[in-house]
Amino acid sequence: MNFPDAIGGLLAELTPQPWDYTTPDGTTLRVIPAGLRSNPGEAEVLIRITSPDVSGLYEFGLTGPATKGAAEIGITTADLPTLVTALEEQAGWEHAEGWGDPTRVLVAPTLQVTVTEGHHDDGRWIAVTEVVQLPQGQRLPLAAALRRAWDVAVGWEDGVPCAECPTEVPVRTTFCSTRCRNAADRHDDLDGDL
């Protein structure tokens, strides 16, 4: 194996893979981590519904004001666990962007998923809404796909500083080393009894 092939294989392993479900009529629900560096809690998992007669997609499949038949929304890693819990508990769930933006996702207890994507064009909002009905047998696979995508998205979030020094540590980690952990213990032991 040469270097370009090794790098290509490594990048393929690191590239987030989508989860798709396609209905008999050809409508597809896709879940994929956005794969962009973000602050903790702000990385996104994209949920997209694409109808078989989609048109107006931009380069790389991006949606825009001219898009018909596709709607996409990004759910942050801070918000995603509540969606997974709602799916597991067979409850409904809704998330809206706000600030006049019509972008929202609604997951009904019946597993009807509705995504409305808003595009701002010439001072007005253009909303595209797509709906897909999943069978009940896809409830847990969808929840598992969202959980995997959440895990990948969290990996794209920037680390936070160590509690003892300015070294960056992974999300959900407190100290960069045993030395910093021990130093923190010494700071906590003000009366010398530890």
Protein Blocks (a to p, Z undefined) as FASTA:
>chain_A
ZZklmmmmmmmmmpccddddddfkopacddddehiacdehiaccddddddfkbghiaehh
iacfklghiacddddfklmmmmmmmmmnopacdddebjoiabdcdddfklpacdddddde
ehiacdddddddddfklmmmmmmmmmmmmmmmmmmpccdddfkbmcdcdehiabfbfklm
mmmmmmmmmnopZZ
